[in-house]
């Protein structure tokens, strides 16, 4: 009897541990001021391990708006920098991964996040319609549906410690953190975009608060 009790106790401990490690949804790490995200470039479907860029959240009223700065170091020249104020993080379906040096703008685009509504639709229906990858001003990028391909575990450093984030892998080369309080695009690999835009993809490597 004692042996059976110990076996059951061990099984319970394993179940509890697994539940803590692999949750279907992670809504506990919100976007907030001073949150920093480090990205690694993806160019021509290849991860550039030595090339990184960063985003720093300056102000957050999520899910309504976010203000952040970004910096992209350049080889042999001054780093590219910019500021974006994201005005419609609750419902926008505009993305826009195209960063221009010196930009300072308020926009309905959401990159490098998706809106809360898009993630909600992906959770509930596995699909979000009329997604504009190029953002509000990209007339040559037609709107298309985002669809869930599979649920995945995405490794990052969270506050300096290895963490496995639950994520949704989508079409359009997008993997999004399954977190309604922080629907960060963890990986973006452009699949079919106009060449003249010079858009680069990314992979999140670190998140710090």
C-alpha positions, 0 to 999 in steps of 0.5 A: 500500500505504501509503495502504491502511494509513493507511485501515485505521488510521483505521478502527481508530481510529474503531472504538476511539473509538466503542467507548469512547463507546457501550458496551452496558453501563457497570458502571464507575461504582459507587455510593459515599459522597459520590456526589451526584446532581442531579435536575430535576423533571418535573411533569405531563409537563413538565420544570421547568428551574429546579427541582432537588433532590439526593441524597447517598450517605452510606454504600454497601454495594451491592448490599446496602444504601445510606444517603442523604440527600435535599433538595428546596428549596421556594419561600418556605419551608424545604427538605424533607429526609430520609434513607433506608436502602435495605436490599435493593438486591440483590433488591427490586422495591419502588420508592416515588418518594414522598418525605415531608418529615422522613422517616428510615427503613430500607426495602426500597424502592429509589428513586431506583435499581432493584435489581441483580436487576431490571436483570439481568432486564431485560438478560437477558429484557427483562422484570422481573415484579411490580415495585411502583412505589409501594413496599412499603406502597402497597397501592393500586398494583398490582404490574406487569411492567417491560419494555424499550422500547428502548436509549437514550443519556442525556446527563448531566454526570459530574464536571462533564463531558458524558457519554453514558450507556447506558440502558434506556427502560422502560414505567412512564415509567422510564429506568434507567442500564444499569450493574449497579454503579449502576442509577440511575433517570435519568428517571422520568415518572409515567404513572398514579398516584393524584393524592393522592400528589403524586408528581413525576417527575425527570430526572438532570442531574448526577452527581458523585463 
